Amino acid sequence: MAREYHSSIPPVRYAAVRAPSALQVIWVGRSSMQVQVELSRRDGAGGPGRPWTFIGFAVFVLVARTSDRTAGAQVPPLVPRTARERELFECGKVRRMLVWGTAPEALHVRYLRS
C-alpha cells in the first residue's frame, strides 16, 4: 500500500543551497566530537553581491573508533581561541551533559524550557 507524505516545508532547490565555511567542530571529548553545520542560501540566481539567508543549523556527534572497530579511539583536544569558539565549546559541553543526564537541574530548566 502506497503512502502519501505531506510536508509544510517548501521544497528546497539543492543547487541554490551553499554553506561556505559553515562546518565547525565545537566540542571534543575523549573519543567523540560535536560538529555544527550551518546552512545558508542565496535567493534567485545568487550572484556574488546577493545576500545570504540563514536557513538553519544542526549538531552532529561523531565517534572515533579504532581500526578494528572494537573500542573508541582518542581524538585530539580542541582549544577554543576566540570568544565565539569558547561560547560554542561551552554550549557543546552543556549539550553533552544534557544528553548523558549529568547536567544539574538548573541547566535543564535553562536549555530545555527556552
Secondary structure, 3 states (H helix, E strand, C coil): CCCCCCCCCCCCCHHHEECCCCEEEEEECCCEEEEEEEEEECCCCCCCCCCCEEEEEEEEEEECECCCCCCECCCCCCCCCCHHHHHHHHHHHHHHHHHHCCCCHHHHHHHHCC
